[in-house]
Amino acid sequence: NRADHAIHILSPIGQFLGYLASRCDIGFGSPFALMFDSEHRLWVGDFKDGKIRVFEITSYKNFI
């Protein structure tokens, strides 16, 4: 979501589960394009600065 600088986690049926990240200081300002590769890394295209960043997700905790 470019408006609140967040990546939303959804279930396979589209149910909102939580946020992966939500602030600029963790690495992106306006996430635009997402992709997981074969090694389970998350590639994020940033609309704000035109950069591509790669994240390794080591854990996830639902704060909802």
N, CA, C, O and CB atoms as a CASP TS submission, in Angstrom:
PFRMAT TS
TARGET T0000
AUTHOR 0000-0000-0000
METHOD Language model
MODEL 1
PARENT N/A
ATOM      1  N   ASN     1       0.846  -1.163   0.000  1.00  0.00           N
ATOM      2  CA  ASN     1       0.000   0.000   0.000  1.00  0.00           C
ATOM      3  C   ASN     1       0.895   1.231   0.000  1.00  0.00           C
ATOM      4  O   ASN     1       1.594   1.485   0.981  1.00  0.00           O
ATOM      5  CB  ASN     1      -0.964  -0.005   1.213  1.00  0.00           C
ATOM      6  N   ARG     2       0.884   1.981  -1.061  1.00  0.00           N
ATOM      7  CA  ARG     2       1.739   3.164  -1.145  1.00  0.00           C
ATOM      8  C   ARG     2       1.281   4.272  -0.217  1.00  0.00           C
ATOM      9  O   ARG     2       2.104   5.084   0.206  1.00  0.00           O
ATOM     10  CB  ARG     2       1.779   3.677  -2.561  1.00  0.00           C
ATOM     11  N   ALA     3       0.002   4.338   0.115  1.00  0.00           N
ATOM     12  CA  ALA     3      -0.501   5.432   0.949  1.00  0.00           C
ATOM     13  C   ALA     3       0.045   5.386   2.368  1.00  0.00           C
ATOM     14  O   ALA     3       0.394   6.426   2.926  1.00  0.00           O
ATOM     15  CB  ALA     3      -2.008   5.397   0.991  1.00  0.00           C
ATOM     16  N   ASP     4       0.124   4.191   2.963  1.00  0.00           N
ATOM     17  CA  ASP     4       0.625   4.109   4.345  1.00  0.00           C
ATOM     18  C   ASP     4       1.958   3.373   4.441  1.00  0.00           C
ATOM     19  O   ASP     4       2.353   2.946   5.526  1.00  0.00           O
ATOM     20  CB  ASP     4      -0.399   3.416   5.230  1.00  0.00           C
ATOM     21  N   HIS     5       2.657   3.219   3.308  1.00  0.00           N
ATOM     22  CA  HIS     5       4.003   2.633   3.273  1.00  0.00           C
ATOM     23  C   HIS     5       4.039   1.243   3.893  1.00  0.00           C
ATOM     24  O   HIS     5       4.961   0.920   4.643  1.00  0.00           O
ATOM     25  CB  HIS     5       4.989   3.539   3.997  1.00  0.00           C
ATOM     26  N   ALA     6       3.049   0.425   3.589  1.00  0.00           N
ATOM     27  CA  ALA     6       2.928  -0.881   4.226  1.00  0.00           C
ATOM     28  C   ALA     6       2.770  -1.994   3.198  1.00  0.00           C
ATOM     29  O   ALA     6       2.296  -1.778   2.083  1.00  0.00           O
ATOM     30  CB  ALA     6       1.750  -0.891   5.186  1.00  0.00           C
ATOM     31  N   ILE     7       3.179  -3.183   3.607  1.00  0.00           N
ATOM     32  CA  ILE     7       2.898  -4.394   2.850  1.00  0.00           C
ATOM     33  C   ILE     7       1.874  -5.172   3.663  1.00  0.00           C
ATOM     34  O   ILE     7       2.141  -5.562   4.800  1.00  0.00           O
ATOM     35  CB  ILE     7       4.209  -5.245   2.574  1.00  0.00           C
ATOM     36  N   HIS     8       0.714  -5.396   3.084  1.00  0.00           N
ATOM     37  CA  HIS     8      -0.359  -6.096   3.785  1.00  0.00           C
ATOM     38  C   HIS     8      -0.235  -7.593   3.530  1.00  0.00           C
ATOM     39  O   HIS     8       0.020  -8.018   2.403  1.00  0.00           O
ATOM     40  CB  HIS     8      -1.750  -5.575   3.334  1.00  0.00           C
ATOM     41  N   ILE     9      -0.415  -8.386   4.574  1.00  0.00           N
ATOM     42  CA  ILE     9      -0.389  -9.840   4.461  1.00  0.00           C
ATOM     43  C   ILE     9      -1.832 -10.319   4.342  1.00  0.00           C
ATOM     44  O   ILE     9      -2.672 -10.001   5.185  1.00  0.00           O
ATOM     45  CB  ILE     9       0.338 -10.505   5.692  1.00  0.00           C
ATOM     46  N   LEU    10      -2.112 -11.084   3.292  1.00  0.00           N
ATOM     47  CA  LEU    10      -3.452 -11.616   3.059  1.00  0.00           C
ATOM     48  C   LEU    10      -3.407 -13.134   3.030  1.00  0.00           C
ATOM     49  O   LEU    10      -2.399 -13.736   2.660  1.00  0.00           O
ATOM     50  CB  LEU    10      -4.040 -11.069   1.742  1.00  0.00           C
ATOM     51  N   SER    11      -4.520 -13.743   3.428  1.00  0.00           N
ATOM     52  CA  SER    11      -4.651 -15.197   3.326  1.00  0.00           C
ATOM     53  C   SER    11      -4.891 -15.561   1.863  1.00  0.00           C
ATOM     54  O   SER    11      -5.137 -14.674   1.047  1.00  0.00           O
ATOM     55  CB  SER    11      -5.814 -15.729   4.236  1.00  0.00           C
ATOM     56  N   PRO    12      -4.825 -16.842   1.514  1.00  0.00           N
ATOM     57  CA  PRO    12      -5.109 -17.249   0.128  1.00  0.00           C
ATOM     58  C   PRO    12      -6.501 -16.846  -0.362  1.00  0.00           C
ATOM     59  O   PRO    12      -6.715 -16.738  -1.570  1.00  0.00           O
ATOM     60  CB  PRO    12      -4.961 -18.740   0.003  1.00  0.00           C
ATOM     61  N   ILE    13      -7.452 -16.620   0.555  1.00  0.00           N
ATOM     62  CA  ILE    13      -8.797 -16.205   0.141  1.00  0.00           C
ATOM     63  C   ILE    13      -8.997 -14.696   0.248  1.00  0.00           C
ATOM     64  O   ILE    13     -10.113 -14.205   0.078  1.00  0.00           O
ATOM     65  CB  ILE    13      -9.843 -16.918   0.984  1.00  0.00           C
ATOM     66  N   GLY    14      -7.914 -13.949   0.531  1.00  0.00           N
ATOM     67  CA  GLY    14      -7.988 -12.496   0.552  1.00  0.00           C
ATOM     68  C   GLY    14      -8.285 -11.871   1.897  1.00  0.00           C
ATOM     69  O   GLY    14      -8.470 -10.656   1.972  1.00  0.00           O
ATOM     70  N   GLN    15      -8.338 -12.649   2.961  1.00  0.00           N
ATOM     71  CA  GLN    15      -8.597 -12.112   4.297  1.00  0.00           C
ATOM     72  C   GLN    15      -7.342 -11.411   4.812  1.00  0.00           C
ATOM     73  O   GLN    15      -6.241 -11.954   4.717  1.00  0.00           O
ATOM     74  CB  GLN    15      -9.039 -13.242   5.276  1.00  0.00           C
ATOM     75  N   PHE    16      -7.510 -10.192   5.363  1.00  0.00           N
ATOM     76  CA  PHE    16      -6.388  -9.433   5.906  1.00  0.00           C
ATOM     77  C   PHE    16      -5.863 -10.116   7.161  1.00  0.00           C
ATOM     78  O   PHE    16      -6.628 -10.415   8.078  1.00  0.00           O
ATOM     79  CB  PHE    16      -6.806  -7.978   6.215  1.00  0.00           C
ATOM     80  N   LEU    17      -4.543 -10.363   7.199  1.00  0.00           N
ATOM     81  CA  LEU    17      -3.928 -11.028   8.347  1.00  0.00           C
ATOM     82  C   LEU    17      -3.040 -10.105   9.167  1.00  0.00           C
ATOM     83  O   LEU    17      -2.885 -10.311  10.371  1.00  0.00           O
ATOM     84  CB  LEU    17      -3.124 -12.205   7.880  1.00  0.00           C
ATOM     85  N   GLY    18      -2.463  -9.106   8.547  1.00  0.00           N
ATOM     86  CA  GLY    18      -1.579  -8.199   9.268  1.00  0.00           C
ATOM     87  C   GLY    18      -0.666  -7.452   8.314  1.00  0.00           C
ATOM     88  O   GLY    18      -0.859  -7.474   7.098  1.00  0.00           O
ATOM     89  N   TYR    19       0.331  -6.791   8.886  1.00  0.00           N
ATOM     90  CA  TYR    19       1.312  -6.032   8.118  1.00  0.00           C
ATOM     91  C   TYR    19       2.666  -6.703   8.200  1.00  0.00           C
ATOM     92  O   TYR    19       3.060  -7.197   9.257  1.00  0.00           O
ATOM     93  CB  TYR    19       1.401  -4.586   8.620  1.00  0.00           C
ATOM     94  N   LEU    20       3.372  -6.722   7.095  1.00  0.00           N
ATOM     95  CA  LEU    20       4.757  -7.173   7.117  1.00  0.00           C
ATOM     96  C   LEU    20       5.641  -6.046   7.618  1.00  0.00           C
ATOM     97  O   LEU    20       6.549  -6.273   8.418  1.00  0.00           O
ATOM     98  CB  LEU    20       5.212  -7.646   5.717  1.00  0.00           C
ATOM     99  N   ALA    21       5.381  -4.832   7.151  1.00  0.00           N
ATOM    100  CA  ALA    21       6.164  -3.666   7.528  1.00  0.00           C
ATOM    101  C   ALA    21       5.331  -2.428   7.260  1.00  0.00           C
ATOM    102  O   ALA    21       4.421  -2.450   6.432  1.00  0.00           O
ATOM    103  CB  ALA    21       7.514  -3.612   6.756  1.00  0.00           C
ATOM    104  N   SER    22       5.644  -1.344   7.965  1.00  0.00           N
ATOM    105  CA  SER    22       4.806  -0.173   7.754  1.00  0.00           C
ATOM    106  C   SER    22       5.516   1.163   7.887  1.00  0.00           C
ATOM    107  O   SER    22       4.850   2.192   7.996  1.00  0.00           O
ATOM    108  CB  SER    22       3.692  -0.208   8.700  1.00  0.00           C
ATOM    109  N   ARG    23       6.859   1.184   7.882  1.00  0.00           N
ATOM    110  CA  ARG    23       7.515   2.477   8.012  1.00  0.00           C
ATOM    111  C   ARG    23       8.716   2.592   7.095  1.00  0.00           C
ATOM    112  O   ARG    23       9.378   1.604   6.777  1.00  0.00           O
ATOM    113  CB  ARG    23       7.938   2.707   9.443  1.00  0.00           C
ATOM    114  N   CYS    24       8.977   3.791   6.688  1.00  0.00           N
ATOM    115  CA  CYS    24      10.069   4.092   5.765  1.00  0.00           C
ATOM    116  C   CYS    24      11.431   3.656   6.300  1.00  0.00           C
ATOM    117  O   CYS    24      12.278   3.221   5.520  1.00  0.00           O
ATOM    118  CB  CYS    24      10.094   5.571   5.469  1.00  0.00           C
ATOM    119  N   ASP    25      11.659   3.758   7.587  1.00  0.00           N
ATOM    120  CA  ASP    25      12.981   3.480   8.144  1.00  0.00           C
ATOM    121  C   ASP    25      13.352   2.002   8.117  1.00  0.00           C
ATOM    122  O   ASP    25      14.477   1.657   8.478  1.00  0.00           O
ATOM    123  CB  ASP    25      13.047   3.981   9.552  1.00  0.00           C
ATOM    124  N   ILE    26      12.455   1.126   7.706  1.00  0.00           N
ATOM    125  CA  ILE    26      12.814  -0.283   7.608  1.00  0.00           C
ATOM    126  C   ILE    26      13.252  -0.673   6.212  1.00  0.00           C
ATOM    127  O   ILE    26      13.590  -1.833   5.977  1.00  0.00           O
ATOM    128  CB  ILE    26      11.658  -1.139   8.029  1.00  0.00           C
ATOM    129  N   GLY    27      13.255   0.260   5.289  1.00  0.00           N
ATOM    130  CA  GLY    27      13.809  -0.073   3.994  1.00  0.00           C
ATOM    131  C   GLY    27      13.038   0.360   2.766  1.00  0.00           C
ATOM    132  O   GLY    27      13.608   0.351   1.675  1.00  0.00           O
ATOM    133  N   PHE    28      11.778   0.737   2.876  1.00  0.00           N
ATOM    134  CA  PHE    28      11.066   1.201   1.690  1.00  0.00           C
ATOM    135  C   PHE    28      10.066   2.288   2.052  1.00  0.00           C
ATOM    136  O   PHE    28       9.576   2.352   3.180  1.00  0.00           O
ATOM    137  CB  PHE    28      10.354   0.035   1.001  1.00  0.00           C
ATOM    138  N   GLY    29       9.773   3.137   1.079  1.00  0.00           N
ATOM    139  CA  GLY    29       8.854   4.241   1.306  1.00  0.00           C
ATOM    140  C   GLY    29       7.497   4.028   0.678  1.00  0.00           C
ATOM    141  O   GLY    29       6.475   4.308   1.306  1.00  0.00           O
ATOM    142  N   SER    30       7.463   3.536  -0.553  1.00  0.00           N
ATOM    143  CA  SER    30       6.205   3.314  -1.266  1.00  0.00           C
ATOM    144  C   SER    30       6.274   1.998  -2.026  1.00  0.00           C
ATOM    145  O   SER    30       6.530   1.991  -3.230  1.00  0.00           O
ATOM    146  CB  SER    30       5.900   4.485  -2.233  1.00  0.00           C
ATOM    147  N   PRO    31       6.044   0.865  -1.323  1.00  0.00           N
ATOM    148  CA  PRO    31       6.129  -0.432  -2.000  1.00  0.00           C
ATOM    149  C   PRO    31       5.122  -0.502  -3.142  1.00  0.00           C
ATOM    150  O   PRO    31       3.965  -0.111  -2.992  1.00  0.00           O
ATOM    151  CB  PRO    31       5.887  -1.584  -1.002  1.00  0.00           C
ATOM    152  N   PHE    32       5.583  -1.009  -4.290  1.00  0.00           N
ATOM    153  CA  PHE    32       4.740  -0.991  -5.477  1.00  0.00           C
ATOM    154  C   PHE    32       4.621  -2.363  -6.130  1.00  0.00           C
ATOM    155  O   PHE    32       3.523  -2.778  -6.502  1.00  0.00           O
ATOM    156  CB  PHE    32       5.281   0.000  -6.472  1.00  0.00           C
ATOM    157  N   ALA    33       5.731  -3.066  -6.273  1.00  0.00           N
ATOM    158  CA  ALA    33       5.736  -4.382  -6.906  1.00  0.00           C
ATOM    159  C   ALA    33       6.413  -5.373  -5.968  1.00  0.00           C
ATOM    160  O   ALA    33       7.454  -5.068  -5.386  1.00  0.00           O
ATOM    161  CB  ALA    33       6.457  -4.341  -8.289  1.00  0.00           C
ATOM    162  N   LEU    34       5.825  -6.566  -5.820  1.00  0.00           N
ATOM    163  CA  LEU    34       6.348  -7.584  -4.907  1.00  0.00           C
ATOM    164  C   LEU    34       6.569  -8.893  -5.643  1.00  0.00           C
ATOM    165  O   LEU    34       5.841  -9.229  -6.577  1.00  0.00           O
ATOM    166  CB  LEU    34       5.393  -7.796  -3.723  1.00  0.00           C
ATOM    167  N   MET    35       7.596  -9.634  -5.203  1.00  0.00           N
ATOM    168  CA  MET    35       7.849 -10.951  -5.768  1.00  0.00           C
ATOM    169  C   MET    35       8.623 -11.781  -4.756  1.00  0.00           C
ATOM    170  O   MET    35       9.548 -11.278  -4.119  1.00  0.00           O
ATOM    171  CB  MET    35       8.623 -10.847  -7.107  1.00  0.00           C
ATOM    172  N   PHE    36       8.254 -13.048  -4.602  1.00  0.00           N
ATOM    173  CA  PHE    36       9.062 -13.998  -3.840  1.00  0.00           C
ATOM    174  C   PHE    36       9.850 -14.834  -4.828  1.00  0.00           C
ATOM    175  O   PHE    36       9.305 -15.283  -5.836  1.00  0.00           O
ATOM    176  CB  PHE    36       8.177 -14.900  -2.915  1.00  0.00           C
ATOM    177  N   ASP    37      11.140 -15.049  -4.546  1.00  0.00           N
ATOM    178  CA  ASP    37      11.945 -15.897  -5.414  1.00  0.00           C
ATOM    179  C   ASP    37      11.986 -17.325  -4.872  1.00  0.00           C
ATOM    180  O   ASP    37      11.354 -17.628  -3.860  1.00  0.00           O
ATOM    181  CB  ASP    37      13.370 -15.331  -5.551  1.00  0.00           C
ATOM    182  N   SER    38      12.727 -18.192  -5.544  1.00  0.00           N
ATOM    183  CA  SER    38      12.776 -19.607  -5.164  1.00  0.00           C
ATOM    184  C   SER    38      13.463 -19.846  -3.821  1.00  0.00           C
ATOM    185  O   SER    38      13.350 -20.933  -3.253  1.00  0.00           O
ATOM    186  CB  SER    38      13.486 -20.395  -6.233  1.00  0.00           C
ATOM    187  N   GLU    39      14.174 -18.841  -3.310  1.00  0.00           N
ATOM    188  CA  GLU    39      14.822 -18.956  -2.002  1.00  0.00           C
ATOM    189  C   GLU    39      14.031 -18.234  -0.914  1.00  0.00           C
ATOM    190  O   GLU    39      14.545 -17.991   0.177  1.00  0.00           O
ATOM    191  CB  GLU    39      16.242 -18.397  -2.068  1.00  0.00           C
ATOM    192  N   HIS    40      12.774 -17.893  -1.219  1.00  0.00           N
ATOM    193  CA  HIS    40      11.829 -17.278  -0.280  1.00  0.00           C
ATOM    194  C   HIS    40      12.238 -15.876   0.160  1.00  0.00           C
ATOM    195  O   HIS    40      11.870 -15.434   1.249  1.00  0.00           O
ATOM    196  CB  HIS    40      11.681 -18.152   0.933  1.00  0.00           C
ATOM    197  N   ARG    41      12.989 -15.183  -0.673  1.00  0.00           N
ATOM    198  CA  ARG    41      13.303 -13.781  -0.413  1.00  0.00           C
ATOM    199  C   ARG    41      12.211 -12.923  -1.045  1.00  0.00           C
ATOM    200  O   ARG    41      11.676 -13.251  -2.104  1.00  0.00           O
ATOM    201  CB  ARG    41      14.718 -13.399  -0.973  1.00  0.00           C
ATOM    202  N   LEU    42      11.894 -11.824  -0.377  1.00  0.00           N
ATOM    203  CA  LEU    42      10.885 -10.898  -0.881  1.00  0.00           C
ATOM    204  C   LEU    42      11.579  -9.739  -1.591  1.00  0.00           C
ATOM    205  O   LEU    42      12.391  -9.033  -0.994  1.00  0.00           O
ATOM    206  CB  LEU    42       9.981 -10.376   0.273  1.00  0.00           C
ATOM    207  N   TRP    43      11.258  -9.553  -2.853  1.00  0.00           N
ATOM    208  CA  TRP    43      11.780  -8.451  -3.648  1.00  0.00           C
ATOM    209  C   TRP    43      10.694  -7.376  -3.694  1.00  0.00           C
ATOM    210  O   TRP    43       9.548  -7.660  -4.044  1.00  0.00           O
ATOM    211  CB  TRP    43      12.195  -8.923  -5.099  1.00  0.00           C
ATOM    212  N   VAL    44      11.059  -6.138  -3.340  1.00  0.00           N
ATOM    213  CA  VAL    44      10.094  -5.041  -3.271  1.00  0.00           C
ATOM    214  C   VAL    44      10.557  -3.904  -4.172  1.00  0.00           C
ATOM    215  O   VAL    44      11.647  -3.362  -3.989  1.00  0.00           O
ATOM    216  CB  VAL    44       9.916  -4.546  -1.810  1.00  0.00           C
ATOM    217  N   GLY    45       9.728  -3.548  -5.139  1.00  0.00           N
ATOM    218  CA  GLY    45       9.983  -2.373  -5.963  1.00  0.00           C
ATOM    219  C   GLY    45       9.413  -1.157  -5.263  1.00  0.00           C
ATOM    220  O   GLY    45       8.254  -1.163  -4.850  1.00  0.00           O
ATOM    221  N   ASP    46      10.220  -0.109  -5.127  1.00  0.00           N
ATOM    222  CA  ASP    46       9.804   1.099  -4.414  1.00  0.00           C
ATOM    223  C   ASP    46       9.460   2.191  -5.419  1.00  0.00           C
ATOM    224  O   ASP    46      10.331   2.668  -6.147  1.00  0.00           O
ATOM    225  CB  ASP    46      10.914   1.581  -3.442  1.00  0.00           C
ATOM    226  N   PHE    47       8.201   2.582  -5.456  1.00  0.00           N
ATOM    227  CA  PHE    47       7.722   3.611  -6.374  1.00  0.00           C
ATOM    228  C   PHE    47       8.365   4.957  -6.070  1.00  0.00           C
ATOM    229  O   PHE    47       8.628   5.741  -6.982  1.00  0.00           O
ATOM    230  CB  PHE    47       6.201   3.727  -6.298  1.00  0.00           C
ATOM    231  N   LYS    48       8.618   5.229  -4.793  1.00  0.00           N
ATOM    232  CA  LYS    48       9.110   6.541  -4.366  1.00  0.00           C
ATOM    233  C   LYS    48      10.508   6.849  -4.901  1.00  0.00           C
ATOM    234  O   LYS    48      10.755   7.954  -5.385  1.00  0.00           O
ATOM    235  CB  LYS    48       9.119   6.618  -2.853  1.00  0.00           C
ATOM    236  N   ASP    49      11.425   5.879  -4.817  1.00  0.00           N
ATOM    237  CA  ASP    49      12.800   6.154  -5.247  1.00  0.00           C
ATOM    238  C   ASP    49      13.271   5.282  -6.410  1.00  0.00           C
ATOM    239  O   ASP    49      14.418   5.399  -6.840  1.00  0.00           O
ATOM    240  CB  ASP    49      13.733   5.969  -4.089  1.00  0.00           C
ATOM    241  N   GLY    50      12.401   4.412  -6.924  1.00  0.00           N
ATOM    242  CA  GLY    50      12.743   3.593  -8.076  1.00  0.00           C
ATOM    243  C   GLY    50      13.709   2.454  -7.797  1.00  0.00           C
ATOM    244  O   GLY    50      14.216   1.839  -8.735  1.00  0.00           O
ATOM    245  N   LYS    51      13.975   2.159  -6.534  1.00  0.00           N
ATOM    246  CA  LYS    51      14.911   1.091  -6.178  1.00  0.00           C
ATOM    247  C   LYS    51      14.183  -0.232  -5.956  1.00  0.00           C
ATOM    248  O   LYS    51      12.983  -0.267  -5.683  1.00  0.00           O
ATOM    249  CB  LYS    51      15.699   1.473  -4.921  1.00  0.00           C
ATOM    250  N   ILE    52      14.938  -1.309  -6.081  1.00  0.00           N
ATOM    251  CA  ILE    52      14.448  -2.643  -5.742  1.00  0.00           C
ATOM    252  C   ILE    52      15.218  -3.102  -4.517  1.00  0.00           C
ATOM    253  O   ILE    52      16.449  -3.061  -4.494  1.00  0.00           O
ATOM    254  CB  ILE    52      14.614  -3.655  -6.941  1.00  0.00           C
ATOM    255  N   ARG    53      14.484  -3.543  -3.494  1.00  0.00           N
ATOM    256  CA  ARG    53      15.111  -4.016  -2.266  1.00  0.00           C
ATOM    257  C   ARG    53      14.740  -5.478  -2.049  1.00  0.00           C
ATOM    258  O   ARG    53      13.647  -5.912  -2.411  1.00  0.00           O
ATOM    259  CB  ARG    53      14.681  -3.150  -1.050  1.00  0.00           C
ATOM    260  N   VAL    54      15.656  -6.227  -1.458  1.00  0.00           N
ATOM    261  CA  VAL    54      15.446  -7.652  -1.225  1.00  0.00           C
ATOM    262  C   VAL    54      15.472  -7.904   0.275  1.00  0.00           C
ATOM    263  O   VAL    54      16.396  -7.477   0.968  1.00  0.00           O
ATOM    264  CB  VAL    54      16.524  -8.513  -1.958  1.00  0.00           C
ATOM    265  N   PHE    55      14.444  -8.608   0.778  1.00  0.00           N
ATOM    266  CA  PHE    55      14.319  -8.901   2.203  1.00  0.00           C
ATOM    267  C   PHE    55      14.279 -10.405   2.419  1.00  0.00           C
ATOM    268  O   PHE    55      13.681 -11.139   1.632  1.00  0.00           O
ATOM    269  CB  PHE    55      13.056  -8.237   2.794  1.00  0.00           C
ATOM    270  N   GLU    56      14.913 -10.853   3.477  1.00  0.00           N
ATOM    271  CA  GLU    56      14.761 -12.231   3.935  1.00  0.00           C
ATOM    272  C   GLU    56      13.843 -12.190   5.145  1.00  0.00           C
ATOM    273  O   GLU    56      14.175 -11.581   6.162  1.00  0.00           O
ATOM    274  CB  GLU    56      16.155 -12.899   4.282  1.00  0.00           C
ATOM    275  N   ILE    57      12.698 -12.832   5.039  1.00  0.00           N
ATOM    276  CA  ILE    57      11.722 -12.845   6.126  1.00  0.00           C
ATOM    277  C   ILE    57      12.096 -13.988   7.055  1.00  0.00           C
ATOM    278  O   ILE    57      11.976 -15.158   6.692  1.00  0.00           O
ATOM    279  CB  ILE    57      10.248 -13.002   5.589  1.00  0.00           C
ATOM    280  N   THR    58      12.549 -13.647   8.252  1.00  0.00           N
ATOM    281  CA  THR    58      12.982 -14.675   9.195  1.00  0.00           C
ATOM    282  C   THR    58      11.894 -15.048  10.184  1.00  0.00           C
ATOM    283  O   THR    58      11.918 -16.138  10.756  1.00  0.00           O
ATOM    284  CB  THR    58      14.204 -14.208   9.941  1.00  0.00           C
ATOM    285  N   SER    59      10.931 -14.141  10.391  1.00  0.00           N
ATOM    286  CA  SER    59       9.814 -14.458  11.283  1.00  0.00           C
ATOM    287  C   SER    59       8.668 -13.507  10.979  1.00  0.00           C
ATOM    288  O   SER    59       8.847 -12.472  10.337  1.00  0.00           O
ATOM    289  CB  SER    59      10.238 -14.357  12.783  1.00  0.00           C
ATOM    290  N   TYR    60       7.498 -13.877  11.449  1.00  0.00           N
ATOM    291  CA  TYR    60       6.310 -13.054  11.272  1.00  0.00           C
ATOM    292  C   TYR    60       5.470 -13.184  12.522  1.00  0.00           C
ATOM    293  O   TYR    60       5.233 -14.289  13.009  1.00  0.00           O
ATOM    294  CB  TYR    60       5.504 -13.469  10.002  1.00  0.00           C
ATOM    295  N   LYS    61       5.020 -12.055  13.042  1.00  0.00           N
ATOM    296  CA  LYS    61       4.148 -12.061  14.217  1.00  0.00           C
ATOM    297  C   LYS    61       2.954 -11.183  13.908  1.00  0.00           C
ATOM    298  O   LYS    61       3.116 -10.038  13.487  1.00  0.00           O
ATOM    299  CB  LYS    61       4.899 -11.563  15.502  1.00  0.00           C
ATOM    300  N   ASN    62       1.760 -11.704  14.111  1.00  0.00           N
ATOM    301  CA  ASN    62       0.536 -10.970  13.850  1.00  0.00           C
ATOM    302  C   ASN    62       0.206 -10.110  15.060  1.00  0.00           C
ATOM    303  O   ASN    62      -0.006 -10.636  16.153  1.00  0.00           O
ATOM    304  CB  ASN    62      -0.630 -11.932  13.519  1.00  0.00           C
ATOM    305  N   PHE    63       0.160  -8.789  14.878  1.00  0.00           N
ATOM    306  CA  PHE    63      -0.116  -7.863  15.968  1.00  0.00           C
ATOM    307  C   PHE    63      -1.555  -7.380  15.986  1.00  0.00           C
ATOM    308  O   PHE    63      -1.880  -6.442  16.713  1.00  0.00           O
ATOM    309  CB  PHE    63       0.802  -6.687  15.877  1.00  0.00           C
ATOM    310  N   ILE    64      -2.415  -7.998  15.206  1.00  0.00           N
ATOM    311  CA  ILE    64      -3.821  -7.564  15.161  1.00  0.00           C
ATOM    312  C   ILE    64      -4.573  -8.175  16.312  1.00  0.00           C
ATOM    313  O   ILE    64      -5.772  -7.939  16.461  1.00  0.00           O
ATOM    314  CB  ILE    64      -4.488  -7.951  13.823  1.00  0.00           C
TER
END
